[in-house]
C-alpha cells in the first residue's frame, strides 16, 4: 500500500512538473544575421553592413495608436557613419589632388558637397572611428546619393520603422535601465558631454552598435519629413530608448551660428546629430 502511494505521488509530481514545463514559452534564438564589409572605391576606408531579416514591428503612430509595419530585408550600417567615411565625401578626398582643386571652383560640385564648416566639425572630440555629426539631413541624404554612385548600390537613410526594428533587434520596445544603458550606450551619465568612437560598447542581438546614445540618428518619418532617433550623449537615461525622437530646432541646433544667413550644411550646436545608412540591395 505504501509503495503504491509513493508511485502515485511520483506520477502526480512528474505530471505537474511536466505541465509547468509545457507552460513555459519555447526558448527562441535571434535569427542569424549576415554582414558585408564595404570598401569605398578609390580609398582604403571600410564600413560594415548587417542584413536585417524580414519581419514586422508594432509602433505608435502620430495619434498614439499601435500600427504594425512590415519590414523587408535590407542592409543597415553596423555602426553610425564615421568621420573616416564622411570626410571622403565632404572634403572631396575621393578625387585626385589636381582634379579636386579644379572642381572646388565648379559651382555644381560646390552645391553637391557640404560647404566648409565655420568651426572644425568634429569639435575636437576625435576623428578616427568617431561618429560623424553636426550635418543637416539634406547632407546626410546627399552623402547616401554620393555613396550610391560610388558603389553602384542604392544607399539611403533608414525609415523610422526600419531604424526602430534594427534598434530593437526585432523585439519589443527597448527602454533599458540606467545600469543596462551603461553597457550599450553613451549618454549623459557616461559620455562626458561628447561623442565616443563607435563599437566600443556592447552590440545588440543583431550585432548593431550604438543604436541608442552617442549621436542621435536621422530617419525618414512616414510623412517623408525627418527626425533623429535613439537620443544622444546629451540625454538622460530616461530619455534614451527606442522610441526617442527629436525634430530640427533652430534655437537649439543653430543657437550660436554666427553666419547670416545661417549655414545649410553644418549645425553650430548639433554635434549630437549623426546617421547610419541603409542599402537596399
GIMONOR-V413903 format. One record per residue. RES is the residue in one letter. PSI is psi in degrees with one decimal (NA if undefined). Layout:
RES PSI
RES PSI
This chain:
X -44.8
X -40.2
X -44.4
X -38.5
X -41.7
X -41.9
X -43.3
X -44.2
X -41.3
X -41.3
X -41.1
X -46.3
X -41.9
X -43.4
X -41.7
X -44.0
X -41.4
X -39.6
X -41.6
X -38.5
X -38.7
X -26.6
X -24.8
X 138.5
X 144.5
X 142.0
X 131.2
X 148.9
X 143.9
X 143.2
X 145.9
X 134.2
X 153.5
X 142.0
X 158.1
X 117.8
X 126.4
X 134.5
X 125.3
X 122.2
X 143.0
X 11.2
X 175.7
X 5.8
X 133.3
X 155.3
X 163.2
X 138.0
X 150.1
X 133.0
X 122.8
X 130.4
X 154.5
X 150.2
X -166.6
X 151.7
X 140.4
X 124.0
X 166.1
X 135.5
X -175.0
X -18.7
X 4.6
X 9.9
X 148.5
X 136.0
X 129.4
X 130.4
X 131.3
X 134.4
X 125.3
X 156.6
X 126.0
X 164.9
X 140.0
X 148.8
X 132.5
X -27.8
X 172.8
X 152.2
X 129.8
X 167.8
X -30.7
X -40.5
X -46.9
X -31.4
X -36.4
X -40.8
X -57.4
X -24.2
X 4.3
X 39.3
X -3.8
X -4.5
X 151.7
X 155.4
X -49.0
X -44.5
X -35.8
X -46.4
X -37.7
X -39.9
X -18.7
X -18.4
X -1.7
X 121.2
X -35.4
X -44.3
X -41.5
X -41.0
X -25.8
X -4.6
X 157.4
X 149.6
X 163.4
X 132.2
X 151.7
X -37.6
X 162.4
X 122.7
X -21.3
X -5.2
X 19.6
X 10.4
X -10.8
X 145.8
X -64.0
X 119.8
X -3.3
X 151.9
X 134.2
X 144.8
X 176.8
X 5.1
X 142.6
X 156.7
X -35.8
X -42.1
X -36.3
X -39.4
X -42.4
X -33.8
X -44.5
X -39.5
X -43.3
X -45.7
X -34.7
X -44.3
X -37.5
X -35.4
X -18.2
X 10.8
X 151.0
X 116.4
X 150.5
X 176.3
X 150.9
X 148.7
X 163.4
X -43.1
X -42.3
X -43.9
X -46.3
X -36.7
X -44.2
X -44.5
X -42.9
X -3.4
X 41.0
X 3.1
X -162.0
X 171.3
X 142.0
X 115.6
X 83.8
X 157.2
X 168.5
X -42.5
X -36.9
X -39.2
X -36.7
X -19.2
X -18.4
X -10.8
X 146.2
X 118.2
X -171.1
X -34.2
X -26.5
X -3.0
X -16.5
X 38.1
X 31.2
X 166.9
X 167.1
X 155.3
X 143.3
X 159.7
X 30.8
X -14.6
X -177.8
X 141.7
X 169.6
X -173.8
X -20.6
X 11.8
X 20.5
X 138.0
X 147.1
X 32.1
X -25.9
X 140.8
X -166.8
X -102.6
X 142.5
X 145.8
X 133.4
X 133.7
X 157.6
X 124.5
X 164.7
X -27.7
X 14.3
X 11.2
X -178.5
X 157.9
X 167.7
X 146.5
X 153.6
X -3.9
X -179.1
X -173.5
X -16.7
X -19.8
X 148.2
X 159.9
X -41.8
X -16.1
X 2.9
X 101.3
X 173.3
X -18.4
X 1.7
X 129.4
X 149.2
X 133.1
X 162.0
X 134.2
X 112.5
X -41.1
X -33.9
X -42.8
X -21.1
X 32.0
X -40.2
X 15.3
X 118.1
X -6.6
X 151.0
X 111.8
X 163.9
X 155.4
X 156.8
X 3.5
X -37.7
X 140.7
X 127.6
X -30.1
X 25.1
X 41.1
X -13.0
X 1.5
X 124.4
X -157.0
X 165.6
X 159.6
X 159.4
X 140.2
X 132.6
X -25.6
X NA
